[in-house]
Amino acid sequence: MTSIRIENLTRTFGAVRAVDDISLVIEHGELFTLLGPSGCGKTTLLRMIAGFVDVESGSISFNDQRIDRLPAHRRDTGMVFQNYAIFPNHTVAENVAYGLKARKVPLAEIQSRVDKALERVRLEGYGPRSPHQLSGGQLQRVAIARALVIEPAVLLFDEPLSNLDAQLRTEMRIEVRQLQQALGLTAIYVTHDQEEALAISDRIAVLRHGKIEQVDTPERIYRMPQTAFVAEFLGSTNMVPGIARAFDGRDTHVAAAGTEFTVRGEIARPGASVLLSVRPEALRLGDGSGGALVQARLALREFLGPMQRLHATLPDGTQIRISALGGQVFDGSPGAPLALSYDPAQITAFPAS
């Protein structure tokens, strides 16, 4: 059982503070995702845990043992890389066995452990094959088997699915999650793909400029973002600037985009500038019987099969998006008026910067 404690971790490259005083606790058996845009520090943080990047200040501990001063091969981690890092001139079995040979595991034990690792990733019988005979998804499974065969305490994934096509990425992320749960291993997963992070994670840390913006479960981080950056980065949202007008004891009324929005709770003092996050799926075509109501006009309709995306304009011209089920009957043309109802509890407000 392995938990991970990161305390005040920092790393700079010249004038760039890639990892800026980060502290985290990752519990045993969690699949913990580091999510953020390119350059936010997530890969540097992962490589510091792996031992590939030196710690400038702070500490990393597995359970109660500090490991940031240990060389990479003594940290009891298995790493799955973005580019697979498969040796093309070795067979599948030889690739998987590489870490065992480096650790001087007896030859009699290597074959059985390699077979077991390949079985775990559904590649039984593929040991004699060459890498060029495998698909991208199979190569990724070989990379995972090579990480698993050394029986690590912690699995580290550095954007492992980014080189796969969209459908295969969806299939492989399910396999990665099911495998991690079956083995009960602690795993840290780096990605910039928001949907991937939401689908597989126990908890997510959203990073920006080397700092953590928010750590929470996928559900809470999506529905209750703590900053405007998190709201915008994690999924699609409409950001609407406004001015808080009054609090009626339950809701705050906000003048925004030439209309009025209602937000649950006392979000700001009257006259304060705010930024409203309105998820497209929170808006519904209706008559107001299901909640508060705003008026808009249709600009464009996209039919996407299981869903349809409506692009509309609020009274002052602000563009917003609405998501509706594809089976919902809607036959409007551009310029048609829309009555959009919503639950005030689903609107999130932030102080305007």
C-alpha positions as CSV (number, residue, x, y, z in Angstrom):
1,M,0.0,0.0,0.0
2,T,1.6,3.3,-1.1
3,S,0.5,6.8,-0.5
4,I,2.4,9.8,-1.8
5,R,3.2,13.0,0.0
6,I,4.6,16.0,-1.9
7,E,5.6,19.0,0.2
8,N,6.5,22.5,-1.1
9,L,8.0,21.1,-4.3
10,T,9.8,23.6,-6.6
11,R,11.7,23.5,-9.8
12,T,12.9,26.3,-12.0
13,F,14.5,26.4,-15.4
14,G,16.2,29.7,-15.9
15,A,13.5,32.4,-15.3
16,V,10.7,29.9,-15.6
17,R,9.2,28.5,-12.4
18,A,7.9,25.2,-13.8
19,V,6.8,23.8,-10.5
20,D,6.0,26.4,-7.9
21,D,5.7,25.3,-4.3
22,I,3.3,22.5,-4.9
23,S,2.0,20.3,-2.0
24,L,-0.2,17.2,-2.5
25,V,-1.3,14.0,-0.8
26,I,-2.2,11.1,-3.1
27,E,-3.9,8.2,-1.3
28,H,-3.2,4.5,-1.8
29,G,-5.0,3.0,-4.8
30,E,-6.0,6.4,-6.3
31,L,-5.7,7.2,-9.9
32,F,-4.7,10.9,-9.5
33,T,-4.6,13.1,-12.6
34,L,-2.4,16.1,-13.2
35,L,-4.4,18.2,-15.8
36,G,-3.5,21.4,-17.4
37,P,-2.5,23.2,-20.7
38,S,1.0,22.8,-22.2
39,G,3.7,24.4,-20.1
40,C,1.7,24.3,-16.8
41,G,4.3,22.1,-15.1
42,K,2.4,18.7,-15.0
43,T,5.0,16.7,-16.9
44,T,7.9,18.3,-14.9
45,L,6.1,17.4,-11.7
46,L,5.6,13.8,-12.9
47,R,9.3,13.5,-13.9
48,M,10.4,14.8,-10.5
49,I,8.4,12.0,-8.9
50,A,10.0,9.5,-11.3
51,G,13.5,10.8,-10.6
52,F,14.2,12.1,-14.1
53,V,14.2,15.7,-13.0
54,D,16.0,16.9,-9.8
55,V,14.2,18.4,-6.9
56,E,15.3,22.0,-6.4
57,S,13.5,22.3,-3.0
58,G,10.8,20.5,-1.2
59,S,10.3,16.7,-0.7
60,I,8.6,13.6,-2.1
61,S,7.7,10.7,0.1
62,F,6.2,7.3,-0.5
63,N,4.4,6.4,2.7
64,D,6.9,7.6,5.3
65,Q,10.0,7.1,3.2
66,R,11.5,10.2,1.5
67,I,12.4,9.2,-2.1
68,D,13.4,12.4,-3.8
69,R,17.1,11.8,-3.0
70,L,17.0,8.3,-4.4
71,P,18.1,7.5,-8.0
72,A,15.2,6.7,-10.4
73,H,15.8,3.0,-10.5
74,R,15.4,2.7,-6.7
75,R,12.0,4.6,-6.4
76,D,9.8,1.6,-7.1
77,T,7.9,3.3,-9.9
78,G,6.8,2.1,-13.3
79,M,6.6,4.7,-16.1
80,V,4.5,4.7,-19.2
81,F,5.8,7.2,-21.7
82,Q,3.9,9.3,-24.4
83,N,6.0,7.8,-27.2
84,Y,5.9,4.2,-25.8
85,A,9.8,4.1,-25.8
86,I,9.7,0.6,-27.3
87,F,13.0,-0.9,-28.6
88,P,12.2,-1.6,-32.3
89,N,15.0,-4.3,-32.6
90,H,13.7,-6.3,-29.7
91,T,10.7,-8.6,-29.5
92,V,7.7,-7.8,-27.4
93,A,8.9,-10.2,-24.7
94,E,12.4,-8.7,-24.7
95,N,10.9,-5.2,-24.3
96,V,8.8,-6.3,-21.4
97,A,11.7,-8.1,-19.8
98,Y,14.0,-5.2,-20.0
99,G,13.4,-3.8,-16.5
100,L,13.7,-7.3,-14.9
101,K,17.1,-7.9,-16.6
102,A,18.3,-4.5,-15.4
103,R,17.3,-5.5,-11.8
104,K,19.1,-8.9,-12.3
105,V,16.0,-11.0,-11.7
106,P,16.9,-14.7,-12.2
107,L,16.2,-15.9,-15.8
108,A,14.0,-18.7,-14.6
109,E,11.6,-16.1,-13.1
110,I,11.7,-13.6,-15.9
111,Q,9.7,-15.7,-18.4
112,S,6.8,-16.3,-16.0
113,R,6.6,-12.6,-15.0
114,V,6.7,-11.5,-18.6
115,D,3.9,-13.9,-19.6
116,K,1.8,-12.7,-16.6
117,A,2.3,-9.0,-17.5
118,L,1.3,-9.7,-21.2
119,E,-1.8,-11.6,-20.0
120,R,-2.8,-8.6,-17.8
121,V,-2.8,-6.3,-20.9
122,R,-4.5,-8.9,-23.1
123,L,-1.5,-9.7,-25.2
124,E,-1.1,-13.4,-24.5
125,G,1.0,-15.1,-27.1
126,Y,2.4,-11.8,-28.5
127,G,5.9,-12.2,-26.9
128,P,7.8,-13.4,-30.0
129,R,6.4,-10.7,-32.2
130,S,8.3,-7.6,-33.4
131,P,7.0,-4.1,-32.5
132,H,6.5,-3.3,-36.2
133,Q,3.9,-6.0,-36.3
134,L,1.7,-4.3,-33.7
135,S,-0.9,-1.5,-33.8
136,G,-0.6,1.7,-31.8
137,G,-3.0,0.4,-29.2
138,Q,-1.0,-2.9,-28.9
139,L,2.3,-1.0,-28.6
140,Q,0.7,1.0,-25.7
141,R,-0.2,-2.2,-24.0
142,V,3.4,-3.4,-24.3
143,A,4.6,-0.2,-22.7
144,I,2.1,-0.7,-19.8
145,A,3.2,-4.4,-19.5
146,R,6.8,-3.3,-19.2
147,A,5.9,-0.9,-16.4
148,L,3.8,-3.6,-14.6
149,V,6.3,-6.4,-14.9
150,I,8.6,-4.9,-12.3
151,E,5.7,-4.9,-9.8
152,P,6.0,-1.2,-8.9
153,A,4.4,0.5,-5.9
154,V,3.4,3.5,-8.1
155,L,2.4,3.7,-11.8
156,L,3.3,6.9,-13.7
157,F,1.6,7.8,-17.0
158,D,2.9,10.7,-19.1
159,E,0.1,11.4,-21.6
160,P,0.1,7.8,-22.7
161,L,-2.8,8.0,-25.1
162,S,-2.0,11.2,-27.0
163,N,-0.6,9.4,-30.0
164,L,-3.7,7.3,-30.6
165,D,-6.7,8.1,-32.7
166,A,-9.8,9.3,-30.9
167,Q,-11.8,6.0,-30.9
168,L,-8.7,4.0,-29.7
169,R,-8.0,6.6,-27.0
170,T,-11.5,6.1,-25.6
171,E,-11.1,2.3,-25.6
172,M,-7.6,2.4,-24.1
173,R,-8.5,4.8,-21.3
174,I,-11.2,2.4,-20.1
175,E,-8.6,-0.4,-20.2
176,V,-6.1,1.6,-18.2
177,R,-8.7,2.5,-15.6
178,Q,-9.9,-1.1,-15.2
179,L,-6.4,-2.4,-15.0
180,Q,-5.4,0.1,-12.3
181,Q,-8.4,-0.7,-10.3
182,A,-7.9,-4.5,-10.6
183,L,-4.3,-4.2,-9.4
184,G,-5.1,-1.7,-6.7
185,L,-2.0,0.4,-7.6
186,T,-1.5,4.0,-6.8
187,A,-1.2,5.8,-10.2
188,I,-0.4,9.4,-11.3
189,Y,-1.7,10.3,-14.8
190,V,-0.7,13.3,-16.8
191,T,-2.9,14.6,-19.6
192,H,-4.2,17.8,-21.2
193,D,-7.4,16.1,-22.3
194,Q,-10.2,17.2,-20.0
195,E,-12.6,14.4,-21.1
196,E,-10.0,11.8,-20.4
197,A,-9.3,13.2,-16.9
198,L,-13.0,13.3,-16.0
199,A,-13.6,9.8,-17.3
200,I,-10.8,7.9,-15.4
201,S,-9.7,9.9,-12.3
202,D,-10.5,9.5,-8.7
203,R,-9.2,13.0,-8.2
204,I,-7.8,15.7,-10.4
205,A,-5.3,18.5,-9.8
206,V,-5.7,21.4,-12.3
207,L,-2.4,23.2,-12.8
208,R,-1.6,26.6,-14.2
209,H,1.8,28.3,-14.4
210,G,3.4,25.8,-12.1
211,K,0.7,26.2,-9.4
212,I,-2.3,24.1,-8.4
213,E,-5.6,25.9,-9.1
214,Q,-7.9,23.2,-7.6
215,V,-7.8,19.6,-6.4
216,D,-11.1,17.6,-6.2
217,T,-13.1,14.7,-7.6
218,P,-14.1,15.0,-11.3
219,E,-17.7,15.7,-10.3
220,R,-17.0,18.5,-7.9
221,I,-14.2,20.1,-10.0
222,Y,-16.6,20.2,-13.0
223,R,-19.7,21.4,-11.1
224,M,-18.0,23.6,-8.5
225,P,-14.9,25.1,-10.0
226,Q,-13.1,27.4,-7.6
227,T,-11.6,29.7,-10.3
228,A,-12.6,31.0,-13.6
229,F,-9.6,29.3,-15.2
230,V,-10.8,25.9,-13.9
231,A,-14.4,26.6,-15.2
232,E,-13.1,27.4,-18.6
233,F,-10.4,24.7,-18.9
234,L,-12.5,21.8,-17.6
235,G,-15.2,21.3,-20.2
236,S,-17.1,23.8,-22.2
237,T,-18.7,26.8,-20.6
238,N,-20.1,30.3,-21.4
239,M,-18.3,33.1,-19.5
240,V,-20.7,36.1,-19.2
241,P,-19.5,39.3,-17.4
242,G,-22.0,41.1,-15.3
243,I,-22.8,43.4,-12.3
244,A,-24.4,42.1,-9.1
245,R,-27.6,44.0,-8.5
246,A,-29.3,42.7,-5.4
247,F,-29.6,39.7,-3.1
248,D,-33.2,38.7,-2.3
249,G,-32.5,36.4,0.6
250,R,-31.9,33.3,-1.6
251,D,-30.6,34.4,-5.0
252,T,-28.4,37.2,-6.3
253,H,-29.7,39.0,-9.4
254,V,-27.0,39.9,-11.9
255,A,-27.3,42.3,-14.8
256,A,-25.4,40.7,-17.7
257,A,-25.3,40.8,-21.5
258,G,-28.4,43.1,-21.7
259,T,-30.5,40.8,-19.6
260,E,-30.6,39.4,-16.0
261,F,-29.3,36.2,-14.6
262,T,-30.2,34.7,-11.3
263,V,-27.5,33.0,-9.2
264,R,-28.1,30.9,-6.1
265,G,-26.6,32.5,-2.9
266,E,-25.1,35.8,-2.0
267,I,-22.2,36.0,-4.5
268,A,-21.1,39.6,-4.3
269,R,-22.0,43.0,-2.9
270,P,-24.3,45.1,-5.1
271,G,-22.4,46.9,-7.8
272,A,-19.5,44.4,-7.8
273,S,-18.3,43.1,-11.2
274,V,-18.6,39.3,-11.6
275,L,-18.0,36.7,-14.2
276,L,-20.7,34.0,-14.6
277,S,-19.9,30.5,-15.8
278,V,-23.0,29.0,-17.5
279,R,-22.5,25.4,-18.8
280,P,-24.2,24.8,-22.2
281,E,-26.0,21.8,-20.7
282,A,-27.4,24.0,-17.9
283,L,-29.5,25.9,-20.4
284,R,-32.7,24.4,-21.6
285,L,-35.2,25.3,-24.3
286,G,-38.4,26.1,-22.4
287,D,-41.0,28.5,-21.2
288,G,-39.4,29.2,-17.8
289,S,-41.5,26.6,-15.9
290,G,-38.3,24.8,-15.0
291,G,-36.5,27.7,-13.4
292,A,-35.2,31.2,-14.3
293,L,-35.5,32.5,-17.8
294,V,-33.4,34.5,-20.3
295,Q,-34.2,35.5,-23.8
296,A,-31.8,34.9,-26.8
297,R,-31.8,34.5,-30.6
298,L,-30.6,31.5,-32.5
299,A,-27.5,32.1,-34.6
300,L,-26.5,28.6,-35.7
301,R,-27.6,25.0,-35.0
302,E,-25.2,22.0,-35.2
303,F,-26.8,18.5,-35.2
304,L,-24.3,16.0,-33.8
305,G,-26.4,12.9,-33.6
306,P,-26.9,12.2,-29.9
307,M,-26.8,15.9,-29.2
308,Q,-27.3,19.2,-30.9
309,R,-25.3,22.4,-30.2
310,L,-27.1,25.7,-30.5
311,H,-25.2,29.0,-30.9
312,A,-27.2,32.0,-29.8
313,T,-26.9,35.6,-28.9
314,L,-28.0,37.4,-25.8
315,P,-29.7,40.9,-26.1
316,D,-26.3,42.7,-26.2
317,G,-24.8,40.4,-28.8
318,T,-22.9,38.2,-26.4
319,Q,-22.5,34.7,-27.9
320,I,-23.5,31.6,-25.9
321,R,-23.8,27.9,-26.6
322,I,-26.6,25.6,-25.5
323,S,-26.4,21.7,-25.5
324,A,-29.6,19.8,-26.1
325,L,-30.3,16.1,-26.7
326,G,-30.3,15.2,-30.4
327,G,-33.7,13.7,-30.2
328,Q,-35.3,16.9,-28.9
329,V,-37.5,18.4,-31.6
330,F,-36.2,21.8,-32.7
331,D,-36.9,23.4,-36.0
332,G,-35.7,27.0,-35.5
333,S,-34.0,29.0,-38.2
334,P,-31.3,31.7,-37.6
335,G,-32.8,34.7,-35.9
336,A,-35.5,32.7,-34.2
337,P,-36.2,33.8,-30.6
338,L,-35.2,31.3,-27.8
339,A,-36.5,31.2,-24.3
340,L,-33.8,29.6,-22.2
341,S,-34.6,28.3,-18.7
342,Y,-32.0,27.3,-16.1
343,D,-31.5,26.4,-12.5
344,P,-29.8,29.3,-10.6
345,A,-27.9,26.7,-8.6
346,Q,-26.1,25.6,-11.7
347,I,-24.6,29.0,-12.4
348,T,-21.2,29.7,-10.9
349,A,-20.0,33.2,-10.2
350,F,-16.4,34.5,-9.9
351,P,-15.0,38.0,-9.0
352,A,-14.1,39.8,-12.3
353,S,-10.4,40.3,-12.5
